[in-house]
Amino acid sequence: MSNNFKKYDILLAHAIIAKNTGHKLIVQTAAGRYIGEAYNPDSSDYPDVSAVAQNIKELRVSEYDPKNPTAIFLVDVEVHTDSIGGPFKMPYVCLFLDQILGVSIGKFEDPTEE
């Protein structure tokens, strides 16, 4: 089993818990925090993301290996970084699993100053 597969399992478990509890998925990368929901390919709520995913399937030159996933799509994403202004919103993002440092769930809010 690849490290990507283990990481993917952990991400999906957090995504399910987040959805079932009304929270967001918080994914930490070196670039910042991505806060959103895991994309569900069975949902018709995100036709643009579905089109991108379909094009990837149709155009890929490598053979897909379900035991070694390489990326995950998040939708309704808010990005928080320390290096540029923000936060800013994106309709979706494709995060490569090898760039993900950690994951959590919650209702992310900026800390209040006292």
Backbone torsions as a table, in degrees:
resi	resn	phi	psi	omega
1	MET	NA	131.4	-178.0
2	SER	-77.7	159.0	174.9
3	ASN	-62.5	-35.0	177.5
4	ASN	-61.4	-39.9	-179.2
5	PHE	-64.7	-42.7	178.1
6	LYS	-63.3	-44.1	179.5
7	LYS	-63.6	-41.2	178.8
8	TYR	-61.9	-43.5	177.3
9	ASP	-58.6	-44.6	-179.9
10	ILE	-64.5	-43.2	178.0
11	LEU	-61.4	-45.8	-179.2
12	LEU	-65.4	-38.1	177.1
13	ALA	-61.7	-44.8	177.2
14	HIS	-63.9	-39.2	-179.6
15	ALA	-62.8	-41.4	179.2
16	ILE	-65.8	-45.2	179.2
17	ILE	-62.8	-42.9	179.3
18	ALA	-59.9	-47.1	-179.1
19	LYS	-63.0	-43.1	-177.6
20	ASN	-70.8	-18.5	-178.0
21	THR	-111.8	5.6	178.7
22	GLY	74.2	23.9	178.8
23	HIS	-105.3	177.2	176.0
24	LYS	-108.0	157.2	173.4
25	LEU	-86.1	129.6	179.3
26	ILE	-114.8	114.7	-177.3
27	VAL	-112.9	124.7	-179.8
28	GLN	-97.4	129.6	172.6
29	THR	-127.7	175.3	176.2
30	ALA	-64.0	-26.7	-179.1
31	ALA	-80.8	-20.3	-179.2
32	GLY	148.6	-164.8	-178.7
33	ARG	-103.8	132.0	176.3
34	TYR	-110.0	120.4	-175.9
35	ILE	-117.4	120.7	-178.4
36	GLY	-174.5	-153.0	179.4
37	GLU	-123.6	146.5	175.8
38	ALA	-68.5	136.6	178.2
39	TYR	-70.6	132.1	176.9
40	ASN	-104.5	110.6	-177.3
41	PRO	-65.0	-15.9	178.3
42	ASP	-85.0	-8.5	-178.8
43	SER	-88.0	146.5	176.2
44	SER	-99.0	10.9	-176.4
45	ASP	-73.7	-19.3	-174.7
46	TYR	-129.7	73.7	-176.0
47	PRO	-62.1	-33.1	179.2
48	ASP	-66.3	-41.7	178.9
49	VAL	-68.5	-38.8	176.7
50	SER	-60.4	-39.9	179.0
51	ALA	-65.4	-41.9	177.9
52	VAL	-62.6	-47.6	-179.4
53	ALA	-60.8	-41.0	179.0
54	GLN	-64.9	-41.8	178.2
55	ASN	-63.7	-37.7	177.0
56	ILE	-60.9	-44.8	179.3
57	LYS	-61.4	-42.4	-176.0
58	GLU	-74.2	-32.8	-172.5
59	LEU	-99.1	-9.1	-174.8
60	ARG	-63.9	141.4	178.4
61	VAL	-98.3	-20.4	177.2
62	SER	-90.4	156.4	177.7
63	GLU	-80.9	133.4	180.0
64	TYR	-71.5	132.1	177.7
65	ASP	-116.5	104.3	-177.4
66	PRO	-62.7	-16.8	178.4
67	LYS	-90.7	1.7	177.8
68	ASN	-141.6	66.8	179.1
69	PRO	-64.5	151.6	-176.6
70	THR	-117.8	-15.4	-175.0
71	ALA	-153.4	164.0	175.1
72	ILE	-138.4	140.5	175.7
73	PHE	-94.6	134.9	168.8
74	LEU	-114.2	147.7	178.4
75	VAL	-122.0	160.8	-177.4
76	ASP	50.2	59.9	-168.8
77	VAL	-97.6	138.4	169.8
78	GLU	-117.9	129.7	-176.3
79	VAL	-110.5	130.7	176.4
80	HIS	-118.3	122.4	177.8
81	THR	-128.3	162.1	175.8
82	ASP	-94.9	-15.3	-172.1
83	SER	-96.8	-23.3	179.3
84	ILE	-131.2	166.2	179.1
85	GLY	-60.1	165.9	-179.5
86	GLY	158.2	-168.5	2.5
87	PRO	-69.8	161.8	174.7
88	PHE	-132.9	159.2	-174.3
89	LYS	-110.3	147.0	176.0
90	MET	-135.2	145.9	178.6
91	PRO	-66.1	-32.4	176.6
92	TYR	-160.7	164.9	173.0
93	VAL	-146.9	145.2	173.9
94	CYS	-106.0	111.8	-179.4
95	LEU	-102.1	129.8	177.4
96	PHE	-80.4	130.7	-172.2
97	LEU	-58.4	-33.0	-178.8
98	ASP	-71.2	-8.7	178.8
99	GLN	-98.0	-5.8	-177.0
100	ILE	-87.2	128.0	-179.2
101	LEU	-96.7	-32.1	-177.5
102	GLY	-167.2	170.8	-178.3
103	VAL	-146.8	148.6	175.6
104	SER	-152.8	-179.8	173.6
105	ILE	-130.4	157.0	177.5
106	GLY	162.5	-174.8	174.1
107	LYS	-114.0	87.2	-170.7
108	PHE	-63.5	129.1	175.3
109	GLU	-136.8	146.0	175.5
110	ASP	-66.0	143.1	179.7
111	PRO	-63.3	144.8	178.5
112	THR	-85.2	142.1	178.8
113	GLU	-87.2	139.7	179.9
114	GLU	-112.5	NA	NA
